[in-house]
Amino acid sequence: MDQVTVSPKYQVVIPARVRRSLGIRPGQKVQVFQYDGRIELIPLVPLKTARGFLRGIDTRVKRERNRV
């Protein structure tokens, strides 16, 4: 488990091991959530990169009559 220190300007450095494993690059945006007494950082993926990631998903689901 990695540990970081909050600077006087409230900045933290994401450890290199975590940056490499998640592919985080300088200038990349992350979403910040406060959840259940903790802080979560979620790397945002450019829309162009995410395009087509659901290709091949089965869309034949049983739907409610009023939503067809």
SULDAGI-V924052 format. One record per residue. N is the residue number from 1. RES is the residue in one small letter. PSI is psi in whole degrees, -180 to 180 (* if undefined). OMEGA is omega in whole degrees, 0 to 359 (none if undefined). NEAR is the number of other ideal C-beta (glycine too) atoms within 8 Angstrom. Layout:
n:N res:RES psi:PSI omega:OMEGA near:NEAR
n:N res:RES psi:PSI omega:OMEGA near:NEAR
//
This chain:
n:1 res:m psi:127 omega:180 near:2
n:2 res:d psi:153 omega:180 near:6
n:3 res:q psi:139 omega:178 near:4
n:4 res:v psi:162 omega:179 near:8
n:5 res:t psi:138 omega:177 near:5
n:6 res:v psi:126 omega:181 near:6
n:7 res:s psi:170 omega:176 near:7
n:8 res:p psi:-22 omega:177 near:3
n:9 res:k psi:14 omega:180 near:4
n:10 res:y psi:32 omega:178 near:5
n:11 res:q psi:150 omega:174 near:6
n:12 res:v psi:154 omega:176 near:7
n:13 res:v psi:125 omega:177 near:5
n:14 res:i psi:124 omega:182 near:8
n:15 res:p psi:145 omega:184 near:8
n:16 res:a psi:-40 omega:181 near:5
n:17 res:r psi:-41 omega:180 near:7
n:18 res:v psi:-43 omega:179 near:10
n:19 res:r psi:-44 omega:180 near:10
n:20 res:r psi:-45 omega:184 near:7
n:21 res:s psi:-30 omega:180 near:6
n:22 res:l psi:-6 omega:179 near:7
n:23 res:g psi:32 omega:180 near:7
n:24 res:i psi:132 omega:182 near:9
n:25 res:r psi:157 omega:177 near:5
n:26 res:p psi:136 omega:179 near:3
n:27 res:g psi:-11 omega:180 near:3
n:28 res:q psi:144 omega:179 near:8
n:29 res:k psi:148 omega:174 near:5
n:30 res:v psi:146 omega:177 near:9
n:31 res:q psi:136 omega:181 near:8
n:32 res:v psi:127 omega:179 near:8
n:33 res:f psi:141 omega:168 near:8
n:34 res:q psi:121 omega:186 near:6
n:35 res:y psi:121 omega:173 near:7
n:36 res:d psi:44 omega:177 near:3
n:37 res:g psi:17 omega:179 near:3
n:38 res:r psi:168 omega:178 near:6
n:39 res:i psi:131 omega:177 near:7
n:40 res:e psi:135 omega:176 near:8
n:41 res:l psi:122 omega:181 near:9
n:42 res:i psi:116 omega:179 near:8
n:43 res:p psi:133 omega:177 near:11
n:44 res:l psi:135 omega:180 near:8
n:45 res:v psi:130 omega:178 near:6
n:46 res:p psi:141 omega:183 near:6
n:47 res:l psi:-36 omega:180 near:6
n:48 res:k psi:-37 omega:179 near:5
n:49 res:t psi:-37 omega:183 near:6
n:50 res:a psi:-15 omega:183 near:8
n:51 res:r psi:127 omega:176 near:6
n:52 res:g psi:4 omega:183 near:5
n:53 res:f psi:-13 omega:177 near:5
n:54 res:l psi:9 omega:181 near:5
n:55 res:r psi:130 omega:178 near:5
n:56 res:g psi:0 omega:180 near:3
n:57 res:i psi:142 omega:180 near:5
n:58 res:d psi:114 omega:181 near:4
n:59 res:t psi:7 omega:180 near:4
n:60 res:r psi:75 omega:178 near:3
n:61 res:v psi:152 omega:179 near:5
n:62 res:k psi:125 omega:183 near:2
n:63 res:r psi:155 omega:176 near:6
n:64 res:e psi:146 omega:184 near:5
n:65 res:r psi:-41 omega:183 near:5
n:66 res:n psi:1 omega:180 near:4
n:67 res:r psi:13 omega:182 near:5
n:68 res:v psi:* omega:none near:5
//
